[in-house]
Amino acid sequence: MDRPKILATHRLFEGPRAKLAEHFDVEYWSDSHRPTRTEVLRRVADKDGLICLLTEKIDDELLAAAPRLRTVANVAVGFDNIDLDACTRRNVAASNTPGVLDETTADFAWTLLMAVARRLIEGDALARSGEWKGWNLDQLCGADIWGKTLGILGFGRIGRAVARRASGFGMRIIYNDAIRAPVEVESELTVEYQERDAVLREADFLSLHVPLLPATRGLIGPRELALMKPTAFLINTSRGPVVQEAALVAALERRQIAGAALDVYEREPQIGHGLLRPNVVLAPHLASASLETRTRMAMMAVENTIAFFEGRQPPNILNPNVWKK
Ligand code: DGY
């Protein structure tokens, strides 16, 4: 019997590649730049399965171009690039990679938080510039982190992992989520549930961990930024469109908040010019980018694909209705 044909829109890592080779005939996209849409549409046309990144839009057009396609495995936890209804309509099982990147992403939210609060990027530039004239009392003074209030919007696995790290800094931790966490979780992590506006008003550091949904698109806009303290910092490792970028730029210009540290952008990979300022730390969507975690994510997508073709429900299926059909 012919082995299923898979398109992987990335060369993945060695372990996941070896595993795939045991089961499938795989075509890889191996260039270092991402494939164009036309390229993806062309290559997926005769495939039974697709392993893709969040840069690929999985919509009706793509599904129509791939009549044999039965499964799409996203190498990401966020799946706002996938039209799940379209997949379900066409009986295509979609899956993602939850869980494996929580701690790494939380580490990076803290990396950003600390970098912006303590002006690390400006300090690094000065240290390299040859212009540093030595220690000075008021040089690049940032803001304390310890003892401050950390506000978290979105209290799922990643939000909680961020909260766990705050205890070493003796912080007060407040959060808001559409669903309040169980009391045991609140007491274990010493966090307080607050209304969203109260979190915005009281946080010295506001870290975003909501998925991108119609309800969270543009969640942080002019009104929300106006509620924040002028000394507060905004940290975003969730999805760019959760923050209205133009409103953020305006708030930074008016000094309505003290700064921002961003890993994601409204129109990736474009970064609005107004964000290029010293009190903004910018990263190119790196939060889960440790070699260990990215390898685990790729392996998980491979395992979801193998499960599907072995007749088992993919462990991280997003549209289980397809399976039950
Ligand atoms: C995801 O998985 O959704 C991230 O944005 C990339 O790790």
Residues whose N, C-alpha, C, O or C-beta is under 5 A from the ligand:
A	BS01	DGY	V75 A76 V77 G78 S238 S288
